[in-house]
Amino acid sequence: MRAIIQRVSRASVSVDGAVVGEIGAGLMILVCAMQGDSDAQAEALAEKIVKLRIFRDDAGKMNLSLRDTGGAALVVSQFTLAADTSRGNRPGFSTAAPPDEGRRLYEVFAECLRARGITVATGAFGADMDVALVNQGPVTIWLDV
């Protein structure tokens, strides 16, 4: 699985003008299931993200995890993270998991975060979404598992 995480002070996702998910401080997580991924990758990605020390401590150093801060996660599916731009000018997405499997793994991933004590809000899988966020830092990290 592949993800881009952004440390945020707030984030929300809307579909057709209606907010379907929002959080305060925490992580905006754009996630993509890749072909061949399984529940094991979803679990490993969730574990890595929950423990990643990218939040500031009292000394201002990135030394705290999402779990340490009690922050929330906004999880949004984004198959375009599978983009292959190696040929031509139009990206290909053939390395993304098929939609049904992508949806299932997206839901497994969100549930893995919840099982680790994280408050999770989600977007709408496969929908045309508007995402708003305030990236804090800015801190943006790409993860592959």
C-alpha positions as CSV (number, residue, x, y, z in Angstrom):
1,M,0.0,0.0,0.0
2,R,1.1,3.5,-0.6
3,A,0.2,6.7,1.3
4,I,1.0,10.3,1.6
5,I,0.5,11.7,5.1
6,Q,0.4,15.3,6.0
7,R,0.5,16.7,9.5
8,V,-2.5,19.0,9.8
9,S,-4.1,21.4,12.2
10,R,-7.4,20.6,10.5
11,A,-8.7,18.8,7.4
12,S,-12.0,18.0,5.8
13,V,-13.4,16.2,2.7
14,S,-16.7,17.1,1.0
15,V,-18.8,15.4,-1.7
16,D,-21.2,17.5,-3.7
17,G,-20.7,20.4,-1.2
18,A,-21.5,18.3,1.9
19,V,-18.8,17.5,4.4
20,V,-18.5,13.8,4.8
21,G,-15.4,13.7,7.0
22,E,-13.4,16.2,9.1
23,I,-10.8,16.3,11.8
24,G,-8.9,18.7,13.9
25,A,-5.2,18.2,14.6
26,G,-3.7,15.0,13.3
27,L,-2.9,13.4,10.0
28,M,-4.5,13.7,6.5
29,I,-3.8,10.3,4.9
30,L,-4.2,9.8,1.2
31,V,-4.0,6.1,0.6
32,C,-3.9,3.7,-2.4
33,A,-4.0,0.0,-2.5
34,M,-1.7,-1.5,-5.1
35,Q,-2.1,-4.7,-7.1
36,G,-1.0,-7.6,-4.9
37,D,-1.6,-5.9,-1.6
38,S,-3.3,-7.8,1.2
39,D,-4.6,-7.1,4.7
40,A,-1.0,-7.5,5.9
41,Q,0.1,-4.4,4.0
42,A,-2.9,-2.4,5.3
43,E,-2.0,-3.5,8.8
44,A,1.7,-2.7,8.4
45,L,0.9,0.8,7.0
46,A,-1.5,1.6,9.8
47,E,1.1,0.5,12.4
48,K,3.9,2.5,10.8
49,I,1.7,5.7,10.6
50,V,0.5,5.4,14.2
51,K,4.0,5.2,15.5
52,L,5.7,7.7,13.2
53,R,7.2,10.5,15.3
54,I,6.4,13.6,13.3
55,F,4.6,15.8,15.9
56,R,6.5,18.4,17.9
57,D,7.2,17.8,21.6
58,D,7.5,20.6,24.2
59,A,11.1,21.3,22.9
60,G,9.8,21.8,19.4
61,K,11.4,18.6,18.0
62,M,9.5,16.1,15.9
63,N,9.5,13.4,18.6
64,L,5.8,12.5,19.2
65,S,3.5,10.1,17.3
66,L,-0.1,10.4,16.4
67,R,-0.9,8.0,19.3
68,D,1.2,10.2,21.7
69,T,-0.7,13.4,20.7
70,G,-4.2,11.9,20.6
71,G,-4.6,13.3,17.1
72,A,-7.1,12.0,14.6
73,A,-6.8,10.8,11.0
74,L,-8.7,11.7,7.9
75,V,-8.3,8.8,5.5
76,V,-9.1,9.5,1.8
77,S,-8.8,7.0,-1.0
78,Q,-6.6,8.2,-3.8
79,F,-5.9,5.7,-6.6
80,T,-3.8,8.3,-8.5
81,L,-0.9,7.6,-6.1
82,A,-0.4,4.5,-8.3
83,A,0.3,6.8,-11.3
84,D,3.0,5.6,-13.7
85,T,4.4,8.6,-15.6
86,S,7.4,6.8,-17.1
87,R,5.9,6.8,-20.6
88,G,4.3,9.8,-22.4
89,N,2.3,12.5,-20.8
90,R,-0.7,10.6,-19.7
91,P,-0.3,8.7,-16.4
92,G,-1.3,5.1,-16.2
93,F,-2.9,3.5,-13.2
94,S,-2.6,-0.2,-13.9
95,T,-0.6,-0.8,-10.8
96,A,-3.5,0.2,-8.5
97,A,-5.6,-2.6,-7.1
98,P,-8.9,-3.2,-8.9
99,P,-11.8,-1.0,-7.4
100,D,-13.5,-3.7,-5.3
101,E,-10.2,-4.8,-3.8
102,G,-9.1,-1.2,-3.4
103,R,-12.3,-0.3,-1.5
104,R,-11.9,-3.4,0.7
105,L,-8.3,-2.6,1.6
106,Y,-9.1,1.1,2.2
107,E,-11.7,0.0,4.7
108,V,-9.4,-2.5,6.3
109,F,-6.7,0.2,6.6
110,A,-9.1,2.6,8.3
111,E,-10.3,-0.1,10.7
112,C,-6.6,-0.9,11.5
113,L,-6.1,2.7,12.6
114,R,-9.3,2.6,14.7
115,A,-8.1,-0.7,16.3
116,R,-5.0,1.2,17.4
117,G,-7.1,3.8,19.2
118,I,-7.1,6.5,16.6
119,T,-10.2,8.5,15.8
120,V,-10.8,8.1,12.1
121,A,-12.9,10.1,9.6
122,T,-13.0,9.0,6.0
123,G,-13.9,10.3,2.5
124,A,-16.2,8.5,0.1
125,F,-14.4,5.8,-1.8
126,G,-14.5,6.4,-5.6
127,A,-16.3,9.8,-5.3
128,D,-15.2,13.1,-6.7
129,M,-14.1,14.8,-3.5
130,D,-13.0,18.2,-2.4
131,V,-10.3,18.0,0.2
132,A,-9.4,21.0,2.4
133,L,-6.5,21.0,4.9
134,V,-4.1,23.2,6.8
135,N,-0.7,21.4,6.5
136,Q,1.2,22.1,9.7
137,G,5.0,22.6,9.3
138,P,4.6,21.8,6.4
139,V,5.2,18.1,7.0
140,T,4.4,15.7,4.1
141,I,5.7,12.2,3.9
142,W,5.4,9.4,1.3
143,L,5.1,5.9,2.6
144,D,5.2,2.5,0.8
145,V,4.8,-0.8,2.5
